[in-house]
């Protein structure tokens, strides 16, 4: 049954499985805390090697990368870089303990939907991912980060509201009706609707006295967070510092992902079958994305890279 972590008896169901205690412990943390950190899931030397390989890839494609650096000489988040720089795929397919935990929570085989490659911290406001990663059935999604470098207050780290995933869902149809006037007018992307929803989530957490926690991690540590966990990126104290990491958005195999139009219309029927092709890599399915982009702005086909 998909969505084992969403069942009312999720902890009992998972602890009853024939799984190593380490896997069960990380599963229970996701259910109760909203996240778990798997220390050293990827060897630190492999992380350092990947950064060196990326720099070589960057040099081979200098014309593209030069056009996308900001004033500090860094890049915005790079979407689906794993398709052009496939060394990153090992962070998914060979991340053994991470996959064991994710499979147990999903109750099915974990697949890779999309990724975000970060050179620096994100400095994002607190938010839930679900409006833009809305699955059918709902909430069959995990956010995951593999840290290639340590993350702390100097270079920016993840901020989470522990337990914020347990505060329940807002009345999405009411929010959408107030914003649009009618559910038929809901669009797939709407920044104002996003801000309204996230403000409501944060207010609900504040009303319950929940606090924001910063997660300091080491190279190779892997994070899994619940789809409803409020999280963001802390301010960066030293903007000269890098914080290489790969964020992976995962679902069970075959589960489709929609956006705000589906999220704010939870009672509207959408197909529960993914409409995209997968690649098989090391026994895992990866959505066959056809290009990458820098900050969701500048798009490049895979053939543009050497």
URMO-V164220 format. One record per backbone hydrogen bond with DSSP energy under -1.0 kcal/mol. NH is the residue of the N-H (numbers start at 1). CO is the residue of the C=O. If there is no record, write none. Layout:
nh=(NH & NH)
co=(CO & CO)
This chain:
nh=(3 & 5 & 6 & 7 & 10 & 13 & 14 & 15 & 16 & 17 & 19 & 24 & 25 & 26 & 27 & 28 & 29 & 30 & 31 & 32 & 33 & 34 & 36 & 38 & 41 & 42 & 47 & 48 & 49 & 50 & 51 & 52 & 53 & 54 & 55 & 56 & 57 & 58 & 59 & 60 & 61 & 62 & 65 & 66 & 68 & 70 & 73 & 78 & 79 & 80 & 83 & 84 & 85 & 88 & 89 & 91 & 92 & 93 & 94 & 95 & 96 & 99 & 100 & 101 & 102 & 103 & 104 & 105 & 106 & 107 & 108 & 111 & 112 & 113 & 114 & 116 & 117 & 118 & 127 & 132 & 134 & 141 & 142 & 143 & 144 & 145 & 146 & 147 & 148 & 149 & 151 & 156 & 159 & 160 & 161 & 163 & 164 & 166 & 172 & 175 & 176 & 177 & 178 & 179 & 180 & 181 & 185 & 186 & 194 & 195 & 196 & 197 & 198 & 199 & 200 & 201 & 202 & 203 & 204 & 205 & 206 & 207 & 209 & 210 & 213 & 215 & 217 & 220 & 221 & 222 & 223 & 224 & 225 & 226 & 229 & 231 & 232 & 233 & 234 & 237 & 238 & 241 & 243 & 245 & 246 & 247 & 248 & 249 & 250 & 251 & 253 & 255 & 258 & 260 & 263 & 264 & 265 & 268 & 274 & 279 & 281 & 284 & 286 & 287 & 288 & 289 & 292 & 293 & 294 & 295 & 297 & 298 & 300 & 302 & 304 & 305)
co=(106 & 105 & 3 & 4 & 7 & 9 & 10 & 11 & 12 & 14 & 17 & 20 & 21 & 22 & 23 & 24 & 25 & 26 & 27 & 28 & 29 & 29 & 224 & 222 & 38 & 220 & 43 & 44 & 45 & 46 & 47 & 48 & 49 & 50 & 51 & 52 & 53 & 54 & 55 & 56 & 57 & 59 & 61 & 62 & 65 & 74 & 70 & 117 & 293 & 115 & 80 & 81 & 81 & 85 & 86 & 88 & 89 & 89 & 90 & 92 & 94 & 95 & 96 & 97 & 98 & 99 & 100 & 101 & 102 & 103 & 103 & 251 & 285 & 249 & 249 & 247 & 78 & 245 & 231 & 129 & 258 & 139 & 250 & 225 & 248 & 223 & 246 & 221 & 244 & 244 & 217 & 152 & 232 & 213 & 230 & 33 & 161 & 163 & 170 & 171 & 172 & 173 & 174 & 175 & 176 & 177 & 182 & 183 & 190 & 191 & 192 & 193 & 194 & 195 & 196 & 197 & 198 & 199 & 200 & 201 & 202 & 203 & 206 & 205 & 160 & 158 & 151 & 147 & 218 & 38 & 145 & 36 & 143 & 34 & 226 & 127 & 159 & 124 & 157 & 153 & 154 & 238 & 119 & 118 & 146 & 116 & 144 & 114 & 142 & 111 & 109 & 252 & 134 & 188 & 259 & 260 & 262 & 265 & 254 & 286 & 284 & 281 & 279 & 112 & 277 & 287 & 300 & 79 & 298 & 77 & 294 & 294 & 292 & 290 & 301 & 302)
